[in-house]
């Protein structure tokens, strides 16, 4: 069984770039297709008034537009390398959207990064990678930050 449909969640960070580099290696070896996914996660709109709701819609449109730009840039790079690529932007909970798209696209592999949060931050924010590993319908390759990235992240908070 090969990895023909490879899903890669992308957020524009250097961490997701590391995961994409790993996905490229697999796609080239397996003659696979890469599906780039950008998830826009917004705070839940309050029901106290129309203005809050409309502000969230505007934010979603801005973030969705920016995510489309990020995915288009990454897709151009992949196409230059001869890799078949599709892009998808969704709004919602990142782990849920990753798993949902993996199911609907019949992904053989999800390649994603972890931001390496530890302690209290991980407890508060949870781990998207952990949730995807637990619920994914396919194999998941989790790419960890380098030691230097991990150290810098811990220093920045």
C-alpha positions in Angstrom: 0.0 0.0 0.0 1.4 3.4 -1.0 0.8 6.9 0.1 -1.0 8.3 -2.9 -3.1 10.9 -1.2 -1.1 12.9 1.3 -2.8 15.6 3.4 -0.7 18.4 4.8 -2.2 21.0 7.1 -0.4 24.3 6.6 -0.5 27.4 8.6 2.4 29.4 7.1 4.7 28.8 10.0 8.2 27.5 9.7 6.9 24.4 11.5 4.4 23.6 8.8 7.1 24.1 6.2 9.1 21.3 7.9 6.2 19.0 7.6 5.6 20.0 4.0 9.3 19.1 3.2 8.7 15.6 4.6 5.5 15.3 2.6 7.3 16.2 -0.6 9.8 13.4 0.0 7.0 10.9 0.4 5.0 12.2 -2.6 8.0 12.0 -4.9 8.9 8.4 -3.7 5.2 7.3 -4.0 4.2 9.4 -7.0 1.5 10.8 -4.7 -0.7 13.9 -4.6 -0.5 16.4 -1.9 -3.6 18.1 -0.5 -2.8 21.3 1.3 -5.2 22.3 4.0 -5.5 25.6 5.7 -7.9 25.9 8.6 -9.1 29.2 9.8 -10.0 29.1 13.5 -11.9 32.0 14.9 -13.3 32.6 18.4 -16.9 31.6 18.6 -19.2 34.6 17.9 -21.3 35.8 20.8 -25.0 36.0 20.5 -25.2 39.4 22.1 -25.5 41.4 19.0 -25.2 41.6 15.2 -22.1 43.7 15.3 -20.0 40.9 17.0 -21.3 38.4 14.5 -20.5 40.7 11.5 -17.0 41.4 12.9 -16.3 37.7 13.0 -17.5 37.2 9.4 -15.1 40.0 8.3 -12.3 38.4 10.2 -13.1 35.0 8.7 -13.0 36.5 5.2 -9.7 38.2 5.9 -8.1 35.1 7.4 -9.5 32.9 4.6 -8.1 35.2 2.0 -4.7 35.2 3.6 -4.8 31.4 4.0 -5.6 31.0 0.3 -2.6 33.1 -0.6 -0.3 31.0 1.6 -1.6 27.8 0.1 -1.3 29.1 -3.5 2.4 30.0 -2.8 3.1 26.5 -1.5 1.1 24.9 -4.3 3.2 26.7 -6.9 6.4 25.4 -5.3 5.0 21.8 -5.4 3.9 22.1 -9.0 7.4 23.3 -10.0 8.7 20.0 -8.5 6.2 18.0 -10.5 3.9 17.1 -7.7 0.1 17.0 -8.1 -1.5 19.4 -5.6 -4.9 20.5 -4.4 -5.7 23.2 -1.9 -8.5 23.5 0.6 -9.4 26.2 3.1 -11.9 25.4 5.9 -13.1 27.2 8.9 -13.5 25.4 12.2 -11.6 23.4 14.8 -8.2 22.4 13.2 -8.2 18.8 14.4 -11.8 18.2 13.4 -11.2 19.7 9.9 -8.0 17.7 9.3 -9.7 14.5 10.2 -12.8 15.3 8.2 -10.8 16.1 5.1 -8.7 13.0 5.5 -11.9 11.0 5.5 -13.5 12.7 2.5 -10.4 12.7 0.4 -9.5 9.1 1.4 -6.1 10.3 2.5 -3.5 7.6 3.0 -1.3 9.8 5.1 -1.5 13.0 7.1 1.8 14.8 7.5 1.7 17.5 10.1 3.7 19.4 12.6 3.5 19.8 16.3 4.3 23.2 17.8 5.9 21.4 20.7 3.9 23.1 23.5 4.6 21.6 26.9 3.2 21.9 30.3 0.5 24.5 31.0 0.3 25.8 27.4 -0.4 22.2 26.1 -3.0 21.7 28.8 -4.8 24.9 28.0 -4.6 24.7 24.2 -4.6 21.0 23.7 -2.6 19.3 21.0 -4.0 19.3 17.5 -1.5 16.7 16.5 -2.5 14.5 19.4 -6.2 14.7 18.5 -5.5 14.0 14.8 -3.4 10.9 15.7 -6.2 9.6 17.9 -9.0 10.1 15.5 -7.5 10.0 12.0 -8.8 7.3 9.5 -5.2 7.0 8.2 -1.6 7.0 9.2 -0.2 10.3 10.6 3.4 11.4 10.4 4.1 14.1 13.1 7.1 16.2 12.4 8.6 17.7 15.6 10.4 21.1 15.8 14.1 21.0 15.8 16.0 21.4 19.1 16.8 25.1 18.2 13.1 25.8 17.3 12.0 24.1 20.5 14.4 26.2 22.6 13.4 29.5 20.9 9.7 28.7 21.3 10.2 28.0 25.1 12.0 31.3 25.5 9.3 33.3 23.7 6.6 31.9 26.0 
